[in-house]
Amino acid sequence: MPASTVSSKRRRNAVPCSTSGRPTIGALRDYERDMIEYGFKAVEASKRQTGGDQLVHRPVLGRVALAAQRTFLRATDRIPPLKRRFEAGLYEVRGTES
């Protein structure tokens, strides 16, 4: 069930609980349970979609790759010529101009 459906259903249930005397804690518990369930399902769907065979999913090499990616992005953010070139590349890939 999509998160918006779950959250809107629980929201509708939470409003009457505040006026009818139903315990708010119970309504929040129900909402949290649904959101946790939805979150785990979303993660599993994402894993199935990506395949899980990317470098970042490997125990040691994944951490090295992630550190290299973060270093590159931090450097790109702090070095103006590199940042301009990176941004220009993004627009080329997307097919639009700045």
N, CA, C and O atoms as a GROMACS GRO file, in nm:
protein
  392
    1MET      N    1   0.085  -0.118   0.000
    1MET     CA    2   0.000   0.000   0.000
    1MET      C    3   0.090   0.124   0.000
    1MET      O    4   0.183   0.131   0.080
    2PRO      N    5   0.064   0.221  -0.088
    2PRO     CA    6   0.147   0.341  -0.092
    2PRO      C    7   0.144   0.416   0.041
    2PRO      O    8   0.045   0.413   0.114
    3ALA      N    9   0.255   0.482   0.070
    3ALA     CA   10   0.266   0.556   0.197
    3ALA      C   11   0.158   0.661   0.210
    3ALA      O   12   0.105   0.683   0.320
    4SER      N   13   0.124   0.728   0.100
    4SER     CA   14   0.025   0.833   0.108
    4SER      C   15  -0.111   0.777   0.149
    4SER      O   16  -0.186   0.841   0.223
    5THR      N   17  -0.142   0.657   0.100
    5THR     CA   18  -0.269   0.594   0.138
    5THR      C   19  -0.269   0.557   0.285
    5THR      O   20  -0.366   0.581   0.356
    6VAL      N   21  -0.157   0.497   0.329
    6VAL     CA   22  -0.148   0.456   0.469
    6VAL      C   23  -0.154   0.578   0.559
    6VAL      O   24  -0.229   0.580   0.656
    7SER      N   25  -0.073   0.680   0.527
    7SER     CA   26  -0.067   0.796   0.616
    7SER      C   27  -0.198   0.874   0.616
    7SER      O   28  -0.239   0.924   0.721
    8SER      N   29  -0.265   0.886   0.501
    8SER     CA   30  -0.390   0.960   0.500
    8SER      C   31  -0.499   0.883   0.576
    8SER      O   32  -0.583   0.944   0.642
    9LYS      N   33  -0.496   0.750   0.567
    9LYS     CA   34  -0.592   0.669   0.642
    9LYS      C   35  -0.569   0.686   0.792
    9LYS      O   36  -0.664   0.706   0.868
   10ARG      N   37  -0.443   0.679   0.833
   10ARG     CA   38  -0.413   0.694   0.975
   10ARG      C   39  -0.441   0.836   1.022
   10ARG      O   40  -0.486   0.857   1.135
   11ARG      N   41  -0.415   0.936   0.937
   11ARG     CA   42  -0.442   1.074   0.973
   11ARG      C   43  -0.591   1.092   0.998
   11ARG      O   44  -0.632   1.157   1.094
   12ARG      N   45  -0.672   1.033   0.910
   12ARG     CA   46  -0.816   1.042   0.929
   12ARG      C   47  -0.858   0.976   1.060
   12ARG      O   48  -0.952   1.022   1.125
   13ASN      N   49  -0.788   0.870   1.098
   13ASN     CA   50  -0.820   0.803   1.224
   13ASN      C   51  -0.770   0.881   1.344
   13ASN      O   52  -0.828   0.873   1.453
   14ALA      N   53  -0.662   0.956   1.327
   14ALA     CA   54  -0.605   1.030   1.439
   14ALA      C   55  -0.688   1.152   1.476
   14ALA      O   56  -0.698   1.187   1.593
   15VAL      N   57  -0.749   1.217   1.377
   15VAL     CA   58  -0.829   1.336   1.406
   15VAL      C   59  -0.949   1.301   1.492
   15VAL      O   60  -0.970   1.366   1.595
   16PRO      N   61  -1.030   1.200   1.456
   16PRO     CA   62  -1.142   1.167   1.542
   16PRO      C   63  -1.098   1.120   1.680
   16PRO      O   64  -1.171   1.139   1.778
   17CYS      N   65  -0.980   1.057   1.690
   17CYS     CA   66  -0.938   1.010   1.822
   17CYS      C   67  -0.914   1.126   1.916
   17CYS      O   68  -0.930   1.112   2.037
   18SER      N   69  -0.876   1.242   1.862
   18SER     CA   70  -0.852   1.356   1.949
   18SER      C   71  -0.983   1.415   2.001
   18SER      O   72  -0.985   1.479   2.106
   19THR      N   73  -1.093   1.394   1.928
   19THR     CA   74  -1.221   1.447   1.972
   19THR      C   75  -1.310   1.342   2.038
   19THR      O   76  -1.399   1.375   2.115
   20SER      N   77  -1.284   1.213   2.006
   20SER     CA   78  -1.372   1.109   2.060
   20SER      C   79  -1.321   1.050   2.190
   20SER      O   80  -1.393   0.974   2.256
   21GLY      N   81  -1.200   1.082   2.227
   21GLY     CA   82  -1.146   1.027   2.349
   21GLY      C   83  -1.063   0.902   2.327
   21GLY      O   84  -1.009   0.847   2.423
   22ARG      N   85  -1.051   0.854   2.202
   22ARG     CA   86  -0.965   0.738   2.175
   22ARG      C   87  -0.823   0.779   2.208
   22ARG      O   88  -0.781   0.890   2.175
   23PRO      N   89  -0.748   0.692   2.271
   23PRO     CA   90  -0.610   0.728   2.309
   23PRO      C   91  -0.524   0.766   2.189
   23PRO      O   92  -0.516   0.692   2.091
   24THR      N   93  -0.462   0.881   2.197
   24THR     CA   94  -0.375   0.928   2.090
   24THR      C   95  -0.256   0.836   2.074
   24THR      O   96  -0.210   0.814   1.962
   25ILE      N   97  -0.207   0.782   2.183
   25ILE     CA   98  -0.092   0.692   2.179
   25ILE      C   99  -0.124   0.571   2.090
   25ILE      O  100  -0.039   0.527   2.012
   26GLY      N  101  -0.245   0.519   2.100
   26GLY     CA  102  -0.285   0.405   2.017
   26GLY      C  103  -0.286   0.440   1.870
   26GLY      O  104  -0.242   0.361   1.786
   27ALA      N  105  -0.336   0.558   1.838
   27ALA     CA  106  -0.339   0.601   1.698
   27ALA      C  107  -0.198   0.621   1.645
   27ALA      O  108  -0.168   0.583   1.532
   28LEU      N  109  -0.110   0.678   1.727
   28LEU     CA  110   0.029   0.696   1.685
   28LEU      C  111   0.100   0.562   1.668
   28LEU      O  112   0.178   0.544   1.575
   29ARG      N  113   0.072   0.469   1.758
   29ARG     CA  114   0.132   0.337   1.749
   29ARG      C  115   0.091   0.269   1.618
   29ARG      O  116   0.174   0.209   1.549
   30ASP      N  117  -0.037   0.278   1.583
   30ASP     CA  118  -0.085   0.220   1.458
   30ASP      C  119  -0.017   0.284   1.338
   30ASP      O  120   0.023   0.215   1.244
   31TYR      N  121  -0.005   0.415   1.340
   31TYR     CA  122   0.058   0.488   1.231
   31TYR      C  123   0.205   0.446   1.216
   31TYR      O  124   0.251   0.418   1.106
   32GLU      N  125   0.277   0.443   1.328
   32GLU     CA  126   0.418   0.404   1.324
   32GLU      C  127   0.436   0.262   1.274
   32GLU      O  128   0.527   0.235   1.196
   33ARG      N  129   0.350   0.172   1.318
   33ARG     CA  130   0.359   0.032   1.273
   33ARG      C  131   0.342   0.024   1.121
   33ARG      O  132   0.417  -0.046   1.053
   34ASP      N  133   0.243   0.096   1.069
   34ASP     CA  134   0.221   0.096   0.924
   34ASP      C  135   0.338   0.157   0.849
   34ASP      O  136   0.376   0.107   0.743
   35MET      N  137   0.394   0.265   0.902
   35MET     CA  138   0.505   0.331   0.834
   35MET      C  139   0.631   0.244   0.836
   35MET      O  140   0.705   0.241   0.738
   36ILE      N  141   0.655   0.175   0.945
   36ILE     CA  142   0.772   0.086   0.952
   36ILE      C  143   0.755  -0.027   0.851
   36ILE      O  144   0.849  -0.060   0.779
   37GLU      N  145   0.638  -0.085   0.847
   37GLU     CA  146   0.611  -0.192   0.751
   37GLU      C  147   0.629  -0.141   0.608
   37GLU      O  148   0.692  -0.207   0.526
   38TYR      N  149   0.574  -0.024   0.580
   38TYR     CA  150   0.588   0.035   0.447
   38TYR      C  151   0.736   0.061   0.414
   38TYR      O  152   0.780   0.034   0.303
   39GLY      N  153   0.811   0.112   0.510
   39GLY     CA  154   0.952   0.143   0.488
   39GLY      C  155   1.034   0.019   0.452
   39GLY      O  156   1.115   0.022   0.360
   40PHE      N  157   1.012  -0.090   0.525
   40PHE     CA  158   1.085  -0.213   0.495
   40PHE      C  159   1.048  -0.266   0.356
   40PHE      O  160   1.134  -0.314   0.283
   41LYS      N  161   0.921  -0.258   0.320
   41LYS     CA  162   0.879  -0.302   0.187
   41LYS      C  163   0.942  -0.215   0.078
   41LYS      O  164   0.981  -0.266  -0.027
   42ALA      N  165   0.951  -0.085   0.102
   42ALA     CA  166   1.011   0.006   0.004
   42ALA      C  167   1.160  -0.024  -0.015
   42ALA      O  168   1.210  -0.019  -0.127
   43VAL      N  169   1.229  -0.055   0.093
   43VAL     CA  170   1.371  -0.088   0.083
   43VAL      C  171   1.390  -0.217   0.005
   43VAL      O  172   1.478  -0.226  -0.080
   44GLU      N  173   1.308  -0.317   0.033
   44GLU     CA  174   1.318  -0.444  -0.039
   44GLU      C  175   1.290  -0.423  -0.188
   44GLU      O  176   1.359  -0.481  -0.272
   45ALA      N  177   1.190  -0.343  -0.221
   45ALA     CA  178   1.160  -0.315  -0.362
   45ALA      C  179   1.276  -0.244  -0.429
   45ALA      O  180   1.309  -0.273  -0.544
   46SER      N  181   1.339  -0.152  -0.358
   46SER     CA  182   1.454  -0.080  -0.413
   46SER      C  183   1.570  -0.176  -0.437
   46SER      O  184   1.637  -0.168  -0.540
   47LYS      N  185   1.594  -0.266  -0.344
   47LYS     CA  186   1.701  -0.364  -0.361
   47LYS      C  187   1.677  -0.453  -0.483
   47LYS      O  188   1.769  -0.482  -0.559
   48ARG      N  189   1.553  -0.495  -0.501
   48ARG     CA  190   1.520  -0.578  -0.617
   48ARG      C  191   1.541  -0.501  -0.747
   48ARG      O  192   1.586  -0.557  -0.847
   49GLN      N  193   1.510  -0.373  -0.744
   49GLN     CA  194   1.522  -0.291  -0.864
   49GLN      C  195   1.668  -0.266  -0.901
   49GLN      O  196   1.702  -0.266  -1.020
   50THR      N  197   1.755  -0.246  -0.803
   50THR     CA  198   1.895  -0.219  -0.833
   50THR      C  199   1.977  -0.346  -0.848
   50THR      O  200   2.085  -0.342  -0.906
   51GLY      N  201   1.929  -0.456  -0.799
   51GLY     CA  202   2.000  -0.582  -0.813
   51GLY      C  203   2.098  -0.610  -0.700
   51GLY      O  204   2.132  -0.726  -0.677
   52GLY      N  205   2.143  -0.509  -0.631
   52GLY     CA  206   2.233  -0.530  -0.519
   52GLY      C  207   2.373  -0.572  -0.557
   52GLY      O  208   2.451  -0.609  -0.470
   53ASP      N  209   2.409  -0.568  -0.686
   53ASP     CA  210   2.542  -0.612  -0.728
   53ASP      C  211   2.636  -0.495  -0.757
   53ASP      O  212   2.742  -0.515  -0.814
   54GLN      N  213   2.599  -0.375  -0.718
   54GLN     CA  214   2.684  -0.259  -0.739
   54GLN      C  215   2.802  -0.263  -0.642
   54GLN      O  216   2.797  -0.330  -0.538
   55LEU      N  217   2.906  -0.192  -0.678
   55LEU     CA  218   3.027  -0.186  -0.597
   55LEU      C  219   2.998  -0.141  -0.454
   55LEU      O  220   3.057  -0.192  -0.359
   56VAL      N  221   2.907  -0.047  -0.440
   56VAL     CA  222   2.878   0.010  -0.308
   56VAL      C  223   2.819  -0.095  -0.212
   56VAL      O  224   2.821  -0.073  -0.090
   57HIS      N  225   2.768  -0.204  -0.262
   57HIS     CA  226   2.710  -0.308  -0.177
   57HIS      C  227   2.812  -0.411  -0.130
   57HIS      O  228   2.778  -0.502  -0.054
   58ARG      N  229   2.936  -0.399  -0.175
   58ARG     CA  230   3.041  -0.492  -0.131
   58ARG      C  231   3.100  -0.442   0.000
   58ARG      O  232   3.117  -0.321   0.019
   59PRO      N  233   3.131  -0.533   0.091
   59PRO     CA  234   3.172  -0.493   0.226
   59PRO      C  235   3.290  -0.396   0.232
   59PRO      O  236   3.276  -0.289   0.291
   60VAL      N  237   3.403  -0.428   0.174
   60VAL     CA  238   3.522  -0.344   0.186
   60VAL      C  239   3.528  -0.242   0.072
   60VAL      O  240   3.545  -0.123   0.096
   61LEU      N  241   3.516  -0.291  -0.049
   61LEU     CA  242   3.526  -0.201  -0.165
   61LEU      C  243   3.414  -0.097  -0.166
   61LEU      O  244   3.433   0.014  -0.214
   62GLY      N  245   3.300  -0.132  -0.112
   62GLY     CA  246   3.188  -0.038  -0.107
   62GLY      C  247   3.220   0.084  -0.023
   62GLY      O  248   3.187   0.196  -0.060
   63ARG      N  249   3.285   0.061   0.089
   63ARG     CA  250   3.323   0.173   0.176
   63ARG      C  251   3.428   0.262   0.110
   63ARG      O  252   3.424   0.384   0.123
   64VAL      N  253   3.522   0.198   0.039
   64VAL     CA  254   3.625   0.274  -0.031
   64VAL      C  255   3.561   0.357  -0.143
   64VAL      O  256   3.592   0.475  -0.160
   65ALA      N  257   3.470   0.295  -0.218
   65ALA     CA  258   3.402   0.365  -0.327
   65ALA      C  259   3.319   0.481  -0.274
   65ALA      O  260   3.318   0.589  -0.333
   66LEU      N  261   3.251   0.460  -0.163
   66LEU     CA  262   3.170   0.566  -0.104
   66LEU      C  263   3.258   0.681  -0.055
   66LEU      O  264   3.223   0.798  -0.074
   67ALA      N  265   3.370   0.648   0.006
   67ALA     CA  266   3.462   0.753   0.052
   67ALA      C  267   3.517   0.832  -0.066
   67ALA      O  268   3.529   0.954  -0.059
   68ALA      N  269   3.550   0.763  -0.175
   68ALA     CA  270   3.600   0.832  -0.295
   68ALA      C  271   3.493   0.923  -0.354
   68ALA      O  272   3.522   1.035  -0.396
   69GLN      N  273   3.371   0.875  -0.358
   69GLN     CA  274   3.261   0.956  -0.412
   69GLN      C  275   3.240   1.081  -0.327
   69GLN      O  276   3.224   1.190  -0.381
   70ARG      N  277   3.238   1.065  -0.197
   70ARG     CA  278   3.219   1.181  -0.109
   70ARG      C  279   3.333   1.282  -0.123
   70ARG      O  280   3.310   1.403  -0.124
   71THR      N  281   3.455   1.231  -0.134
   71THR     CA  282   3.570   1.320  -0.152
   71THR      C  283   3.559   1.398  -0.282
   71THR      O  284   3.584   1.518  -0.285
   72PHE      N  285   3.522   1.328  -0.390
   72PHE     CA  286   3.505   1.395  -0.518
   72PHE      C  287   3.398   1.503  -0.510
   72PHE      O  288   3.418   1.614  -0.559
   73LEU      N  289   3.284   1.472  -0.449
   73LEU     CA  290   3.176   1.569  -0.442
   73LEU      C  291   3.211   1.688  -0.353
   73LEU      O  292   3.173   1.801  -0.383
   74ARG      N  293   3.283   1.662  -0.245
   74ARG     CA  294   3.326   1.773  -0.159
   74ARG      C  295   3.424   1.864  -0.232
   74ARG      O  296   3.414   1.987  -0.224
   75ALA      N  297   3.519   1.803  -0.304
   75ALA     CA  298   3.616   1.882  -0.381
   75ALA      C  299   3.545   1.962  -0.489
   75ALA      O  300   3.575   2.079  -0.512
   76THR      N  301   3.450   1.898  -0.556
   76THR     CA  302   3.375   1.966  -0.662
   76THR      C  303   3.300   2.085  -0.606
   76THR      O  304   3.290   2.189  -0.672
   77ASP      N  305   3.247   2.072  -0.488
   77ASP     CA  306   3.172   2.181  -0.427
   77ASP      C  307   3.262   2.299  -0.389
   77ASP      O  308   3.218   2.414  -0.390
   78ARG      N  309   3.388   2.270  -0.356
   78ARG     CA  310   3.478   2.375  -0.304
   78ARG      C  311   3.571   2.437  -0.410
   78ARG      O  312   3.632   2.540  -0.384
   79ILE      N  313   3.581   2.374  -0.527
   79ILE     CA  314   3.670   2.426  -0.631
   79ILE      C  315   3.584   2.479  -0.746
   79ILE      O  316   3.529   2.400  -0.823
   80PRO      N  317   3.570   2.612  -0.757
   80PRO     CA  318   3.477   2.672  -0.853
   80PRO      C  319   3.491   2.623  -0.998
   80PRO      O  320   3.388   2.593  -1.059
   81PRO      N  321   3.613   2.613  -1.057
   81PRO     CA  322   3.619   2.566  -1.196
   81PRO      C  323   3.567   2.422  -1.212
   81PRO      O  324   3.500   2.388  -1.309
   82LEU      N  325   3.601   2.340  -1.114
   82LEU     CA  326   3.553   2.201  -1.116
   82LEU      C  327   3.401   2.196  -1.100
   82LEU      O  328   3.333   2.116  -1.164
   83LYS      N  329   3.350   2.283  -1.015
   83LYS     CA  330   3.206   2.288  -0.993
   83LYS      C  331   3.132   2.331  -1.120
   83LYS      O  332   3.030   2.273  -1.155
   84ARG      N  333   3.185   2.432  -1.190
   84ARG     CA  334   3.122   2.476  -1.316
   84ARG      C  335   3.124   2.364  -1.420
   84ARG      O  336   3.025   2.342  -1.490
   85ARG      N  337   3.236   2.296  -1.430
   85ARG     CA  338   3.247   2.187  -1.528
   85ARG      C  339   3.150   2.074  -1.493
   85ARG      O  340   3.084   2.019  -1.581
   86PHE      N  341   3.141   2.041  -1.366
   86PHE     CA  342   3.050   1.935  -1.321
   86PHE      C  343   2.905   1.973  -1.353
   86PHE      O  344   2.830   1.892  -1.405
   87GLU      N  345   2.867   2.097  -1.322
   87GLU     CA  346   2.731   2.144  -1.350
   87GLU      C  347   2.701   2.145  -1.498
   87GLU      O  348   2.591   2.109  -1.540
   88ALA      N  349   2.798   2.187  -1.578
   88ALA     CA  350   2.778   2.188  -1.724
   88ALA      C  351   2.755   2.046  -1.774
   88ALA      O  352   2.673   2.023  -1.863
   89GLY      N  353   2.829   1.951  -1.718
   89GLY     CA  354   2.810   1.811  -1.757
   89GLY      C  355   2.672   1.760  -1.721
   89GLY      O  356   2.614   1.681  -1.796
   90LEU      N  357   2.619   1.804  -1.609
   90LEU     CA  358   2.484   1.762  -1.570
   90LEU      C  359   2.381   1.810  -1.672
   90LEU      O  360   2.290   1.736  -1.709
   91TYR      N  361   2.396   1.934  -1.716
   91TYR     CA  362   2.300   1.988  -1.810
   91TYR      C  363   2.311   1.922  -1.948
   91TYR      O  364   2.211   1.905  -2.016
   92GLU      N  365   2.433   1.885  -1.987
   92GLU     CA  366   2.451   1.815  -2.114
   92GLU      C  367   2.380   1.680  -2.112
   92GLU      O  368   2.312   1.644  -2.208
   93VAL      N  369   2.395   1.607  -2.003
   93VAL     CA  370   2.332   1.476  -1.990
   93VAL      C  371   2.180   1.490  -1.992
   93VAL      O  372   2.110   1.408  -2.053
   94ARG      N  373   2.130   1.592  -1.926
   94ARG     CA  374   1.985   1.611  -1.917
   94ARG      C  375   1.926   1.673  -2.042
   94ARG      O  376   1.803   1.677  -2.058
   95GLY      N  377   2.011   1.722  -2.131
   95GLY     CA  378   1.961   1.777  -2.256
   95GLY      C  379   1.910   1.919  -2.248
   95GLY      O  380   1.838   1.964  -2.338
   96THR      N  381   1.947   1.992  -2.143
   96THR     CA  382   1.907   2.132  -2.131
   96THR      C  383   2.031   2.217  -2.116
   96THR      O  384   2.139   2.168  -2.084
   97GLU      N  385   2.015   2.343  -2.140
   97GLU     CA  386   2.127   2.434  -2.125
   97GLU      C  387   2.104   2.525  -2.005
   97GLU      O  388   1.991   2.547  -1.962
   98SER      N  389   2.214   2.578  -1.953
   98SER     CA  390   2.204   2.665  -1.836
   98SER      C  391   2.160   2.799  -1.875
   98SER      O  392   2.146   2.887  -1.790
   0.00000   0.00000   0.00000
